[in-house]
Amino acid sequence: FRFIPKLITMKSWKSLVVILIIPLFAFSSLHKYYVSVTKIDYIKETGAVQITSRIFIDDFEKLLRGRYDEAVVLNSGKSEDQIDVYIEKYLKLKLQISINKQQQSLTFIGKAYEDDKVVCYLEIENVQEINQFEVKNLVLFDIFKKQRNIVRTFINDKNKTFVLIPKKDKGLLSFE
């Protein structure tokens, strides 16, 4: 082992140590991201706006427990009807849509579980045309300061994506 000190200089030894240790620090300070994705499609033929919102189960469960019921467990197969009531109530408060400057009423269709997300389905019926579309998405802003709500729209044959944050919680589209 006498040859090791001669082959590795002090400078290269320090470099080797840094290269081996830095990844350990990087993984020890993993950052949790708080994101929801909402897809909004206008189906002109049926006069419906279809809304699909994907929210991480653990984040949504934390919110529902704090706001409505400490015993809530998503994707357990238990109390699903009551959980639907909580989800509907919350989403109707936190997801607001105006079409042609008129506040719209959302109909909660239901939910499904997909991997580590709860997928919520909502709809707005009897929409004849859209000249202006505004969406306000406050989902989970009340418990996560770093929450980001991505809203993807397909309205009047145009795609648009918004990234909404607590300080900028609205997106506006105009088709006039």
Contacts in CASP RR format, 6 or more apart in sequence:
PFRMAT RR
TARGET T0000
AUTHOR 0000-0000-0000
METHOD contacts of the structure
MODEL  1
FRFIPKLITMKSWKSLVVILIIPLFAFSSLHKYYVSVTKIDYIKETGAVQ
ITSRIFIDDFEKLLRGRYDEAVVLNSGKSEDQIDVYIEKYLKLKLQISIN
KQQQSLTFIGKAYEDDKVVCYLEIENVQEINQFEVKNLVLFDIFKKQRNI
VRTFINDKNKTFVLIPKKDKGLLSFE
8 16 0 8 1.000
33 146 0 8 1.000
33 148 0 8 1.000
34 56 0 8 1.000
34 59 0 8 1.000
34 140 0 8 1.000
34 144 0 8 1.000
34 146 0 8 1.000
34 147 0 8 1.000
34 148 0 8 1.000
35 56 0 8 1.000
35 147 0 8 1.000
35 148 0 8 1.000
35 149 0 8 1.000
35 150 0 8 1.000
36 53 0 8 1.000
36 54 0 8 1.000
36 55 0 8 1.000
36 56 0 8 1.000
36 137 0 8 1.000
36 139 0 8 1.000
36 140 0 8 1.000
36 147 0 8 1.000
36 148 0 8 1.000
36 149 0 8 1.000
36 150 0 8 1.000
37 53 0 8 1.000
37 54 0 8 1.000
37 149 0 8 1.000
37 150 0 8 1.000
37 152 0 8 1.000
38 51 0 8 1.000
38 52 0 8 1.000
38 53 0 8 1.000
38 54 0 8 1.000
38 95 0 8 1.000
38 135 0 8 1.000
38 137 0 8 1.000
38 139 0 8 1.000
38 149 0 8 1.000
38 150 0 8 1.000
38 151 0 8 1.000
38 152 0 8 1.000
39 51 0 8 1.000
39 52 0 8 1.000
39 53 0 8 1.000
39 152 0 8 1.000
39 153 0 8 1.000
39 154 0 8 1.000
40 49 0 8 1.000
40 50 0 8 1.000
40 51 0 8 1.000
40 97 0 8 1.000
40 135 0 8 1.000
40 151 0 8 1.000
40 152 0 8 1.000
40 153 0 8 1.000
40 154 0 8 1.000
40 155 0 8 1.000
41 49 0 8 1.000
41 50 0 8 1.000
41 153 0 8 1.000
41 154 0 8 1.000
41 155 0 8 1.000
42 48 0 8 1.000
42 49 0 8 1.000
42 127 0 8 1.000
42 130 0 8 1.000
42 133 0 8 1.000
42 153 0 8 1.000
42 154 0 8 1.000
42 155 0 8 1.000
42 156 0 8 1.000
43 49 0 8 1.000
43 50 0 8 1.000
44 129 0 8 1.000
44 156 0 8 1.000
47 125 0 8 1.000
47 126 0 8 1.000
47 127 0 8 1.000
47 128 0 8 1.000
48 123 0 8 1.000
48 124 0 8 1.000
48 125 0 8 1.000
48 127 0 8 1.000
49 97 0 8 1.000
49 99 0 8 1.000
49 104 0 8 1.000
49 123 0 8 1.000
49 124 0 8 1.000
49 127 0 8 1.000
49 130 0 8 1.000
50 121 0 8 1.000
50 122 0 8 1.000
50 123 0 8 1.000
51 95 0 8 1.000
51 97 0 8 1.000
51 106 0 8 1.000
51 121 0 8 1.000
51 122 0 8 1.000
51 123 0 8 1.000
51 124 0 8 1.000
52 119 0 8 1.000
52 120 0 8 1.000
52 121 0 8 1.000
52 122 0 8 1.000
53 91 0 8 1.000
53 95 0 8 1.000
53 119 0 8 1.000
53 120 0 8 1.000
53 122 0 8 1.000
53 139 0 8 1.000
54 114 0 8 1.000
54 117 0 8 1.000
54 118 0 8 1.000
54 119 0 8 1.000
54 120 0 8 1.000
55 117 0 8 1.000
55 118 0 8 1.000
55 120 0 8 1.000
55 139 0 8 1.000
55 140 0 8 1.000
56 116 0 8 1.000
56 117 0 8 1.000
56 118 0 8 1.000
57 74 0 8 1.000
57 75 0 8 1.000
57 113 0 8 1.000
57 116 0 8 1.000
57 117 0 8 1.000
57 118 0 8 1.000
58 116 0 8 1.000
59 140 0 8 1.000
59 143 0 8 1.000
59 144 0 8 1.000
60 74 0 8 1.000
60 87 0 8 1.000
60 118 0 8 1.000
60 140 0 8 1.000
61 72 0 8 1.000
61 73 0 8 1.000
61 74 0 8 1.000
62 143 0 8 1.000
63 90 0 8 1.000
63 140 0 8 1.000
63 142 0 8 1.000
63 143 0 8 1.000
64 72 0 8 1.000
64 74 0 8 1.000
64 83 0 8 1.000
64 86 0 8 1.000
64 87 0 8 1.000
64 90 0 8 1.000
65 71 0 8 1.000
65 72 0 8 1.000
67 86 0 8 1.000
67 90 0 8 1.000
68 86 0 8 1.000
68 89 0 8 1.000
68 90 0 8 1.000
69 82 0 8 1.000
69 86 0 8 1.000
71 79 0 8 1.000
72 79 0 8 1.000
72 83 0 8 1.000
72 86 0 8 1.000
73 79 0 8 1.000
74 83 0 8 1.000
74 113 0 8 1.000
74 118 0 8 1.000
75 113 0 8 1.000
75 118 0 8 1.000
83 111 0 8 1.000
84 108 0 8 1.000
84 110 0 8 1.000
84 111 0 8 1.000
87 108 0 8 1.000
87 110 0 8 1.000
87 111 0 8 1.000
87 118 0 8 1.000
87 120 0 8 1.000
88 108 0 8 1.000
90 139 0 8 1.000
91 106 0 8 1.000
91 108 0 8 1.000
91 120 0 8 1.000
91 122 0 8 1.000
91 139 0 8 1.000
92 106 0 8 1.000
92 108 0 8 1.000
93 138 0 8 1.000
94 137 0 8 1.000
94 138 0 8 1.000
94 139 0 8 1.000
94 141 0 8 1.000
94 142 0 8 1.000
95 106 0 8 1.000
95 122 0 8 1.000
95 135 0 8 1.000
95 136 0 8 1.000
95 137 0 8 1.000
95 138 0 8 1.000
95 139 0 8 1.000
96 103 0 8 1.000
96 135 0 8 1.000
96 136 0 8 1.000
96 138 0 8 1.000
97 103 0 8 1.000
97 104 0 8 1.000
97 106 0 8 1.000
97 124 0 8 1.000
97 133 0 8 1.000
97 134 0 8 1.000
97 135 0 8 1.000
97 136 0 8 1.000
98 104 0 8 1.000
98 132 0 8 1.000
98 133 0 8 1.000
98 134 0 8 1.000
99 124 0 8 1.000
99 127 0 8 1.000
99 130 0 8 1.000
99 132 0 8 1.000
99 133 0 8 1.000
99 134 0 8 1.000
100 129 0 8 1.000
100 130 0 8 1.000
100 131 0 8 1.000
100 132 0 8 1.000
101 132 0 8 1.000
101 134 0 8 1.000
104 124 0 8 1.000
104 127 0 8 1.000
105 124 0 8 1.000
106 122 0 8 1.000
106 123 0 8 1.000
106 124 0 8 1.000
107 122 0 8 1.000
107 123 0 8 1.000
107 124 0 8 1.000
107 125 0 8 1.000
108 120 0 8 1.000
108 121 0 8 1.000
108 122 0 8 1.000
109 121 0 8 1.000
109 122 0 8 1.000
109 123 0 8 1.000
110 120 0 8 1.000
110 121 0 8 1.000
111 118 0 8 1.000
111 119 0 8 1.000
111 120 0 8 1.000
111 121 0 8 1.000
112 118 0 8 1.000
112 119 0 8 1.000
112 121 0 8 1.000
113 119 0 8 1.000
130 155 0 8 1.000
130 156 0 8 1.000
130 175 0 8 1.000
131 174 0 8 1.000
131 175 0 8 1.000
131 176 0 8 1.000
132 172 0 8 1.000
132 173 0 8 1.000
132 174 0 8 1.000
132 175 0 8 1.000
132 176 0 8 1.000
133 153 0 8 1.000
133 155 0 8 1.000
133 172 0 8 1.000
133 173 0 8 1.000
133 174 0 8 1.000
133 175 0 8 1.000
134 170 0 8 1.000
134 171 0 8 1.000
134 172 0 8 1.000
134 173 0 8 1.000
135 151 0 8 1.000
135 153 0 8 1.000
135 162 0 8 1.000
135 170 0 8 1.000
135 171 0 8 1.000
136 164 0 8 1.000
136 169 0 8 1.000
136 170 0 8 1.000
136 171 0 8 1.000
137 149 0 8 1.000
137 151 0 8 1.000
137 164 0 8 1.000
137 169 0 8 1.000
138 149 0 8 1.000
138 169 0 8 1.000
139 147 0 8 1.000
139 149 0 8 1.000
140 147 0 8 1.000
140 149 0 8 1.000
141 147 0 8 1.000
141 149 0 8 1.000
141 166 0 8 1.000
141 169 0 8 1.000
145 166 0 8 1.000
147 165 0 8 1.000
147 166 0 8 1.000
148 163 0 8 1.000
148 164 0 8 1.000
148 165 0 8 1.000
149 163 0 8 1.000
149 164 0 8 1.000
149 165 0 8 1.000
149 169 0 8 1.000
150 161 0 8 1.000
150 162 0 8 1.000
150 163 0 8 1.000
150 164 0 8 1.000
151 161 0 8 1.000
151 162 0 8 1.000
151 163 0 8 1.000
151 164 0 8 1.000
151 171 0 8 1.000
152 159 0 8 1.000
152 160 0 8 1.000
152 161 0 8 1.000
153 159 0 8 1.000
153 160 0 8 1.000
153 161 0 8 1.000
153 162 0 8 1.000
153 173 0 8 1.000
155 173 0 8 1.000
155 175 0 8 1.000
156 175 0 8 1.000
158 173 0 8 1.000
158 175 0 8 1.000
160 173 0 8 1.000
162 171 0 8 1.000
164 170 0 8 1.000
164 171 0 8 1.000
END
